């Protein structure tokens, strides 16, 4: 079971990093307009916010990956704690995203779904 949790944790962390890089550096790419729900005319207005949000997601992603890797080593309790914290936070953040902007239900599902599965696996 630990191996499955580790794989899911690394995949989830990688997803956060990819999204974070997109938010930080590709906000002007019109192909990603649906992801950001930003009118092209408003991109400069939200650029600073998305830059910071993207960096947060990259850091969260690194935390998930580090926790998943630690889970299989000598520091497994610390890894479990780090991965669990990261996942619970993203279940809450994904739920908040859905409640605050229903049009982003797909993003909310991607943000909350995988970490919910990992959280359940960590707690059983």
TORKOL-4160 file (C-alpha; in steps of 0.2 Angstrom, whole numbers, padded with zeros to 4 digits, m for minus):
124
<pt num="1" X="0000" Y="0000" Z="0000"/>
<pt num="2" X="0014" Y="0012" Z="0004"/>
<pt num="3" X="0021" Y="0010" Z="m0014"/>
<pt num="4" X="0004" Y="0015" Z="m0021"/>
<pt num="5" X="0003" Y="0030" Z="m0009"/>
<pt num="6" X="0020" Y="0036" Z="m0014"/>
<pt num="7" X="0016" Y="0035" Z="m0033"/>
<pt num="8" X="0000" Y="0044" Z="m0030"/>
<pt num="9" X="0009" Y="0057" Z="m0020"/>
<pt num="10" X="0022" Y="0060" Z="m0033"/>
<pt num="11" X="0009" Y="0061" Z="m0047"/>
<pt num="12" X="m0001" Y="0074" Z="m0037"/>
<pt num="13" X="0015" Y="0084" Z="m0032"/>
<pt num="14" X="0020" Y="0084" Z="m0051"/>
<pt num="15" X="0002" Y="0090" Z="m0056"/>
<pt num="16" X="0004" Y="0104" Z="m0043"/>
<pt num="17" X="0021" Y="0109" Z="m0050"/>
<pt num="18" X="0014" Y="0109" Z="m0068"/>
<pt num="19" X="m0001" Y="0119" Z="m0063"/>
<pt num="20" X="0010" Y="0131" Z="m0053"/>
<pt num="21" X="0022" Y="0134" Z="m0068"/>
<pt num="22" X="0007" Y="0137" Z="m0079"/>
<pt num="23" X="0000" Y="0150" Z="m0067"/>
<pt num="24" X="0016" Y="0158" Z="m0064"/>
<pt num="25" X="0023" Y="0159" Z="m0082"/>
<pt num="26" X="0010" Y="0156" Z="m0094"/>
<pt num="27" X="m0004" Y="0167" Z="m0089"/>
<pt num="28" X="m0004" Y="0176" Z="m0106"/>
<pt num="29" X="m0006" Y="0160" Z="m0116"/>
<pt num="30" X="m0023" Y="0161" Z="m0122"/>
<pt num="31" X="m0024" Y="0142" Z="m0124"/>
<pt num="32" X="m0025" Y="0141" Z="m0105"/>
<pt num="33" X="m0038" Y="0154" Z="m0103"/>
<pt num="34" X="m0051" Y="0142" Z="m0097"/>
<pt num="35" X="m0039" Y="0136" Z="m0083"/>
<pt num="36" X="m0037" Y="0154" Z="m0076"/>
<pt num="37" X="m0055" Y="0161" Z="m0081"/>
<pt num="38" X="m0046" Y="0177" Z="m0084"/>
<pt num="39" X="m0052" Y="0189" Z="m0098"/>
<pt num="40" X="m0037" Y="0192" Z="m0110"/>
<pt num="41" X="m0040" Y="0211" Z="m0106"/>
<pt num="42" X="m0038" Y="0207" Z="m0087"/>
<pt num="43" X="m0022" Y="0197" Z="m0088"/>
<pt num="44" X="m0010" Y="0211" Z="m0083"/>
<pt num="45" X="m0022" Y="0215" Z="m0068"/>
<pt num="46" X="m0021" Y="0197" Z="m0061"/>
<pt num="47" X="m0003" Y="0193" Z="m0066"/>
<pt num="48" X="0005" Y="0196" Z="m0049"/>
<pt num="49" X="m0009" Y="0186" Z="m0040"/>
<pt num="50" X="m0007" Y="0171" Z="m0052"/>
<pt num="51" X="0012" Y="0172" Z="m0051"/>
<pt num="52" X="0012" Y="0171" Z="m0032"/>
<pt num="53" X="m0002" Y="0157" Z="m0033"/>
<pt num="54" X="0008" Y="0147" Z="m0045"/>
<pt num="55" X="0024" Y="0148" Z="m0034"/>
<pt num="56" X="0013" Y="0142" Z="m0019"/>
<pt num="57" X="0007" Y="0127" Z="m0029"/>
<pt num="58" X="0025" Y="0123" Z="m0034"/>
<pt num="59" X="0030" Y="0123" Z="m0016"/>
<pt num="60" X="0015" Y="0112" Z="m0011"/>
<pt num="61" X="0020" Y="0100" Z="m0025"/>
<pt num="62" X="0038" Y="0099" Z="m0019"/>
<pt num="63" X="0031" Y="0096" Z="m0001"/>
<pt num="64" X="0020" Y="0082" Z="m0008"/>
<pt num="65" X="0034" Y="0074" Z="m0017"/>
<pt num="66" X="0046" Y="0075" Z="m0003"/>
<pt num="67" X="0033" Y="0068" Z="0009"/>
<pt num="68" X="0029" Y="0053" Z="m0003"/>
<pt num="69" X="0048" Y="0049" Z="m0005"/>
<pt num="70" X="0051" Y="0050" Z="0014"/>
<pt num="71" X="0036" Y="0038" Z="0017"/>
<pt num="72" X="0046" Y="0024" Z="0010"/>
<pt num="73" X="0062" Y="0028" Z="0020"/>
<pt num="74" X="0068" Y="0029" Z="0038"/>
<pt num="75" X="0058" Y="0045" Z="0040"/>
<pt num="76" X="0041" Y="0037" Z="0036"/>
<pt num="77" X="0032" Y="0045" Z="0050"/>
<pt num="78" X="0038" Y="0062" Z="0045"/>
<pt num="79" X="0034" Y="0058" Z="0027"/>
<pt num="80" X="0017" Y="0053" Z="0031"/>
<pt num="81" X="0014" Y="0069" Z="0041"/>
<pt num="82" X="0020" Y="0080" Z="0027"/>
<pt num="83" X="0010" Y="0071" Z="0013"/>
<pt num="84" X="m0006" Y="0070" Z="0024"/>
<pt num="85" X="m0004" Y="0089" Z="0028"/>
<pt num="86" X="m0002" Y="0093" Z="0010"/>
<pt num="87" X="m0016" Y="0082" Z="0004"/>
<pt num="88" X="m0029" Y="0088" Z="0018"/>
<pt num="89" X="m0024" Y="0106" Z="0013"/>
<pt num="90" X="m0028" Y="0103" Z="m0005"/>
<pt num="91" X="m0045" Y="0094" Z="m0001"/>
<pt num="92" X="m0050" Y="0110" Z="0008"/>
<pt num="93" X="m0043" Y="0122" Z="m0006"/>
<pt num="94" X="m0052" Y="0112" Z="m0019"/>
<pt num="95" X="m0068" Y="0113" Z="m0010"/>
<pt num="96" X="m0066" Y="0131" Z="m0007"/>
<pt num="97" X="m0062" Y="0133" Z="m0026"/>
<pt num="98" X="m0078" Y="0124" Z="m0030"/>
<pt num="99" X="m0089" Y="0134" Z="m0018"/>
<pt num="100" X="m0081" Y="0151" Z="m0024"/>
<pt num="101" X="m0082" Y="0148" Z="m0043"/>
<pt num="102" X="m0093" Y="0134" Z="m0049"/>
<pt num="103" X="m0086" Y="0136" Z="m0067"/>
<pt num="104" X="m0070" Y="0129" Z="m0061"/>
<pt num="105" X="m0077" Y="0113" Z="m0055"/>
<pt num="106" X="m0065" Y="0103" Z="m0066"/>
<pt num="107" X="m0050" Y="0112" Z="m0058"/>
<pt num="108" X="m0058" Y="0109" Z="m0041"/>
<pt num="109" X="m0060" Y="0091" Z="m0044"/>
<pt num="110" X="m0042" Y="0090" Z="m0050"/>
<pt num="111" X="m0036" Y="0099" Z="m0034"/>
<pt num="112" X="m0047" Y="0090" Z="m0021"/>
<pt num="113" X="m0049" Y="0072" Z="m0029"/>
<pt num="114" X="m0032" Y="0065" Z="m0029"/>
<pt num="115" X="m0027" Y="0071" Z="m0012"/>
<pt num="116" X="m0043" Y="0065" Z="m0005"/>
<pt num="117" X="m0039" Y="0047" Z="m0011"/>
<pt num="118" X="m0022" Y="0049" Z="m0004"/>
<pt num="119" X="m0028" Y="0055" Z="0012"/>
<pt num="120" X="m0040" Y="0040" Z="0014"/>
<pt num="121" X="m0026" Y="0028" Z="0010"/>
<pt num="122" X="m0015" Y="0036" Z="0023"/>
<pt num="123" X="m0028" Y="0035" Z="0036"/>
<pt num="124" X="m0034" Y="0017" Z="0034"/>
